[in-house]
Amino acid sequence: MKFRGRVKVLTAYEHEYERLYREITGGSAKEDLEAWRKDLRERLPFILGQKEGADDIDVLAEDEETVEPPRLWPGFDQGLQAKVDRLAETTDIARQLSKAMGQSAVNATKRIIEIARLHPSEVGSAITLQEKYLAQVGTASPNRLLTLEALIMRQYWRCYGAALKDAQQWFGPRKRSRFVRELVGDPAGKARGYSAMDAAINYLHQRRLRQAERINAEVGFPGTCDGFLHRERYNSRGIGLLLDMIDPFKFADREVLLAFVLSGGLSWRDFVLEKDRRGSTFYYPNKNGRRILDQVGRDADATVVIRGNNRSSLVEAYRDAATRILEVLREERPATNPHPFTYDVAETT
């Protein structure tokens, strides 16, 4: 039957679907699906550019426990906040960060379309709208920068959601799923979401934040504070500068996650399901899910990205970006250009 512009196949009619499929295509639906999955597994390592070789991204055969380094818990630093506030008023760093984030979203959206082979009907005018909003960042007032970023990201999430649906996985509104209010005894429950994919994304975002805290401490940040874009009025929780810095790097986590989902390496079965006080089901990763997501994070860390005229791993690119921003914050009259990171994956040769 037709359902919202698509064909919905009920299980009782699978034989009828197979008959019609053979009449239309001359092949077997099951065999064609397996061939498509095999082709996808072979193509993804090259498309993603994660490693020099064509390694199999299926990690189900691996069985190693990841020991997460202890969290540093950096404190709020008033001196750092004063420097950020001064530069926010006297420089255009906020606009540079916003441009980098917008261009990162455009680049990441194009890669999602390529990786998932999304049909033009699924993509629509996503890229055109993103580029339209990105052009406005150059002249928009400072208090509109986050609004334009949200409009750009809306098209990114629309394409990401379409790619997940092709793999029979879904997620809900990101704003709602970031704030699941239920308490869970399992430490893994800190990464909760109202869908399995939301929980997976939350897990990877938390991992990226913890890693950024460690790297910032290593390069010399005295603590954390509100940022140039993410400030207290936007619920930054005093870590706005960290959020400003890591946002373009999280595209790699979500892209590798998408690759794992498309290849069948992760599904809702790798999560614990519980009910909240209102009866809604929420998810968080079980032991196998955490193992897979840790591998996703490590593969994202190893992503080869373009940084200026150089290529480096995502982790080294973040270290370089953090060092540059710290240099700018230490200068009374900044002459150093922070060159905010723009997500751009290097193609393997």
N, C-alpha and C positions, 0 to 999 in steps of 0.2 A: 504494500500500500504506500501511497505517497504521504510523506510527513515533513512539513516545513521545507518543501522543495527538494527533498531527497526521498529515496526509496527505503522504507523500513521493512525489514524481512523478519517475520515471525518464525519461531523455531518450527512450528507445525507445517510451515510451507518451504522448508529448506530444499526438499526434493523438487518442488516447483521452481524455486529460484535457480537450482542447478540446471534444470531443463531449459529454462529461458536463457540462462548464461551460455549454455552450449549452442543454442540456436543463434544467439547474437554474435558470439565471439568465436565459436568453433572449438573452444578449449574448456578445460575443467577449472572451476572457480578455486578449488582447493589447491590444485597444482600451480595455478597462476599466482595465488597468494604466497605460496612457499617460494616460488621463483622470485617474486618481488622482495620478499624478506631477505633472501640470499643475496640478491643484488644490492639491497640497502646496506647489509652488513659489510659487503665488499667495498662499497663506495664511501661510507661514512668516515673511515679513518683518513682518506685522502681529502675529503671535503673539509673536515674539521681541522686538518693540519696539526693535530696534536703531537705527533711523533714523526720521526724521519721514516720509519718503516710502516708497513701496513699491518700493524698488530691487530689482533681480534679484540674488540672492545667488550666482549662478553666476559664479565668478571665472575660469573657464577662458579667457575672452576677454581678460583682463588679462595683461600681460606686463611687469611691473616687478620689478626686483630690490630686495630689502630689504637695506639695510646695517645690520647690528646694531651698536648703540653698543658701545664697548669695555667689557668687564666691569671693575668697580671692585675686586673682590676685597677686601671689607671684612674687617679682622682682628678677632680675638676681643678684646673689651674687658672686663677684669676689673672695672672700676668699674661698668659697665653691668650685669654679672652680679650684683654685690653688691646693686644696687638691685632687680633682678628678684627675687632670693632673699628680700629683706626684705619686698617687697610680697606675694610669694606666701604668706608666713607670717602677715602682718598684715591682709590684705584678702581680698575674695572675687573678685578680678579673674579668677582662673582659672575660677571657676564662671560668671562673666559671659561669658567667651570661649566656654566650652563650651555655654552656652545659645544664644548667637548662632550658633555652628556648627551645633548641632542644628536650630534653627529654619530656618537657611539650607538645610539638607538637606531638610527637609520641604517648603519652598517650591519648591526645585529639582525634587524628585520629582514634585510636582503638575504642574509645567510640562512635564516629560518626558512624563507621561501624556497631557497635552493635546496637545502638539506631535506626538507619534507616534500619537495616537489608540489607545492601548493598550486592549485588551479587558479587562474586569474579571477574566477568567480568567487573564490574564497578570500583572495587578497584585496580585491576591489581597488580603491584609490589610496590604500594605506601609505605607500611611499610618497605619493604626490602630496598628501596632507601633511606628512611628517616634514617634508622639505619646505612646505609653505610655512609651517609654524617655526621651523628652524631659522628661516630667513627673518622672521619677526624678532628673534632673540637679539639681533644686532642693534635694534632701535627701541626695544620695549623698556618700560620703566622697571627699576629693580624689583618692585613688589609684584611684577607680573611674570618674572622669570620662571618661578616654580609652576605657575599655571600653564605656561607654554610647554614646560617639560612634561607635565601631566598629560597634556593633549598629544604630545609626541608618543609618550609611553602607552597611551590608550591604543594607538594603532599597533604598536609592538605586541601588546598583550592579546590583541584581537588575532593577529597572525599566529602567535604562539599557541593560543587556544585552538585555532583551526588545525594546527599541526598535531596537537595532542588528540583531538577528536579522531583524526585519521588512524591513530594507534589505539582507539577505543579507551582513551583516558581523558579525564576532564578536570577542570578546576573551577573555583567560584570567584566571586569578587575579591581581589587581592586585599583591599582595605579591610574587609570584614575578617578575612582568614588570617591576617597578621595578628589579630588580637583575640585569640581564643581565651576566655577568662577562666576556664576550668583548671583546677590543680590536679596534677598527676604525680603519683609516687615514683614512677620510673623516671630516672634522670633524662632518658631520651624524650620524655614527654614535654620537655621545654620547647621542642620543635613541633608545635601542634598546628593543625589546619583543618578546615571543614571539607577538605578532599585530600586524597593521598598525594596528589601533585603539589597542592599548597603546602602540605607538611614537608615534602621533600625540598621545595624551594626555601621554606623557612629554615630548614636544617642547614642548607648550603649557605644561606645568607648569614646565619649565626657563625658558621665556621669561618667565613670570609672576614667577619667583623673581629673575631678573636685573633685571627692571623694578623690583621691590620694593627690591632693593639700591640702585639708583640713586635712587629717591624717598626712601628712608630717609636716604641721604647728603645729599640736598638739604635735607631738613627739619631735619637736625642730629644724627642718630644718630652716635655716635662709633665704632661698630663693631657687632658682633653678639655673641650669647651664647645660652646655653640659655634656653628660654622658661618660661612659666607651666605649660603642658601638655606640650609636647615638651621633654623633658629628656634628659640624657646616657644614662640607662638605657633610653630608647626610641630610641636610635640617631639622636639629633638632629644629630650631627656638628658641634656648636657653633653651629648656626644655628636652634636651637629657637624663638627669639623670632620670627624671620622666618616660620617655618612656622606658628606660632600666628596671625600677622597675615594671611597670604595665603590660608589654607585656605578661608574663605568666598568669596573672590574667584575661585577656580578653577572654581566652578560655571558662571560665564559662559563660560569657555573651552570647557568640555565641552558646554555647551548649544549654542553656535554650531557647534562641531564636529559635533554630532548633526544640526543643520540641514543642513550641507553634505553629510553622508553620505546623509541621506534624500532630498536633491535630486539625488543622483548626482554631486556635485561632487568627491568623494574616494573612492578605493577602494584595495585592496591593490596595484593596478597603479602607484600613485604612491609605491611603496616598493621598496627594495633588499632582496632576500632572500639571507641567508647561513646557513651551518650552523655551529653551535658545536661544541666539542670532543666533545660527547656525541651529535652528530647531530641535535639539535633545530634547527628553522628559526627564525631571529630576523629582525626587520625593522628598517629605519630609513629615513627619508624620502629620496627622490631629489630632484633639482633641482626638478622640477615639484611634488613633494609639499611641499617646503619653501616654495615660493612660495604654494601654497594655504594651508598652515598659518600662514604669516605673515599672510595676509589674514584667516584665522580669528581670529588674535590681535588684529589691528587692529579687526575688527568687535566683538570682545568688549570691547576698550578703550572703544569708543564706546557700549556698552550703557547705556541710561538707567536708573539705579537710584534707589530711594527711600532717602534718607538723612535720617532724622528727618522734618521737614516739608518738606524740599527734594528736588529732583531734580537729579541730576548724572550725568556720565559715570562709568564704573567707575573710570577712572584718578584722577579728581578725588576720588571717594569714598575711594579708598585713601590719597591724600595727606592728606585730612582725618582719616581714622582713625589714620594714622601720627603726625600732629601731636598729636592728643589723647593717644595713648599716651605719647609723649615728654614731654608736659607733666606727666602723672601720674608718670612716672619721675623727673622733676626735682624734684618736691615732697617735702619731708621728711615731711609728714603730708598725704597726698593728699586734697584736697577736690574735685578735678576728677573727674567721672565719665567714664571713657574711652568710654562708649557704643559698645561693640564693633559692628563692621559686621555687619549681617544681610542676606543676599542676598535682595533683593526688587525685581523688575523692574517699572518703571513701564509701564503700558499706554499705547499711543499712542491719540490721539483723532482 
